[in-house]
Amino acid sequence: LSLRGLALNKAIHGSSPLYAADAATAVEEEEEISSILRPSYPIEPVPLRIGHGFDIHRMVPFEEAGQPVVIGGVVIDHEDQKWLDVEGKYTGTPNTIHKTQLGVLAHSDGDVIYHSLVDAIFGALTLPDIGQVFQDTDPRWKGCDSSKFMEHAYKVMTYYGYKIGNVDVTLILERPKVAGFKPRMKEN
């Protein structure tokens, strides 16, 4: 999956990163933005920023992944897929075809679209990438719904006074087929 052309526009409410409806909300937002997302260098208030995100996760038989395929916040229900069991791990015989549900091998839910969007937002703001902010060694993120990462990235983006102007997503995936799921992905 690659994400091209994420455009962040300077929000209408001005250049102050601490814009909030009231002082209490500003303090809450300030406390919620971790220190890793408040670098020592200034994030200059330019009118337009472009971010690029990329993410890849290996699909494996569900019994190994332990979780389904989730893309764009949608669980991708699919027919059993043919999996070449090279090592004989699933069938007991090397180089045999194993029909199985696929899952995503990842620490969180492995949603490549949400991960790419989060990376693009952080990148546009010159902040550390998703792997530094939501480390795969942190048990809090084990099996985490990636929409939580997206919500946090959105909060950080608005904290710095930006909003999303445009998103173009390219999903590279042979199977399972996802065309029927695109409308639900777009809603998210």
Residue pairs with C-beta under 8 A, 6 or more apart in sequence:
1 54
1 55
1 56
1 112
1 113
1 116
1 169
1 170
1 171
1 172
1 173
2 52
2 53
2 54
2 116
2 170
2 172
3 51
3 52
3 53
3 54
3 113
3 116
3 117
3 119
3 120
3 167
3 168
3 169
3 170
4 52
4 168
4 170
5 50
5 166
5 167
5 168
6 50
6 51
6 52
6 53
6 117
6 120
6 121
6 124
6 164
6 166
6 167
6 168
7 48
7 49
7 50
7 164
7 165
7 166
8 48
8 49
8 50
8 51
8 121
8 124
8 125
8 157
8 162
8 163
8 164
8 165
9 47
9 48
9 162
9 163
9 164
9 165
10 45
10 46
10 47
10 48
10 161
10 162
11 19
11 158
11 161
11 162
11 163
13 19
13 161
14 161
15 45
15 161
16 161
17 43
17 159
17 160
17 161
18 26
18 29
18 30
18 159
19 26
19 161
20 26
20 29
29 155
29 159
30 159
32 155
33 155
33 156
33 159
34 133
36 127
36 128
36 132
36 133
37 122
37 127
37 128
37 133
37 156
39 126
39 127
41 126
43 125
43 126
43 127
43 160
45 161
48 165
49 124
49 125
49 162
50 124
51 119
51 120
51 121
51 122
51 123
51 124
51 125
52 119
52 120
52 123
53 115
53 116
53 117
53 118
53 119
53 120
53 121
53 123
53 130
54 116
54 119
55 112
55 113
55 115
55 116
55 119
55 130
56 112
57 104
57 105
57 106
57 110
57 112
58 104
58 105
59 65
59 69
59 102
59 103
59 104
59 105
60 83
60 102
60 103
60 104
60 105
61 83
61 90
61 98
61 100
61 101
61 102
61 103
62 68
62 100
62 101
62 102
62 103
63 90
63 100
64 89
64 103
64 105
65 102
65 103
65 104
65 105
65 106
66 103
67 103
67 104
67 106
67 109
67 110
67 143
68 75
68 76
68 77
68 101
68 103
68 104
69 75
69 76
69 78
69 102
69 103
69 104
69 110
69 176
70 76
70 104
70 109
70 110
70 111
70 146
71 111
71 112
71 113
71 171
71 173
71 178
71 181
71 185
72 111
72 113
72 114
72 169
72 181
72 184
72 185
72 186
72 188
73 111
73 113
73 114
73 146
73 147
73 184
73 185
73 188
74 181
74 184
74 185
74 188
76 176
76 178
76 181
78 101
78 102
78 175
78 176
78 177
79 176
80 99
80 100
80 101
81 99
81 100
81 101
81 102
81 175
81 176
82 97
82 98
82 99
83 90
83 97
83 98
83 99
83 100
83 102
84 95
84 96
84 97
84 98
85 91
85 93
85 94
85 95
85 96
85 97
85 98
86 94
86 95
87 94
88 94
88 95
88 96
90 98
90 100
91 98
102 175
102 176
104 110
107 136
107 141
107 142
108 115
108 134
108 136
108 141
108 142
108 143
108 144
108 145
108 146
108 149
109 143
109 144
109 145
109 146
110 146
111 146
111 147
112 171
113 169
113 171
113 185
114 146
114 147
114 149
114 150
115 130
115 146
115 149
116 169
117 150
117 153
117 167
117 169
118 130
118 133
118 146
118 149
118 150
118 152
118 153
119 129
119 130
120 167
121 153
121 154
121 156
121 157
121 164
122 128
122 129
122 130
122 133
122 153
122 156
123 129
124 162
125 156
125 157
125 160
125 162
127 133
127 156
130 149
133 149
133 152
134 141
134 144
134 149
135 141
147 188
157 163
157 164
171 178
178 185
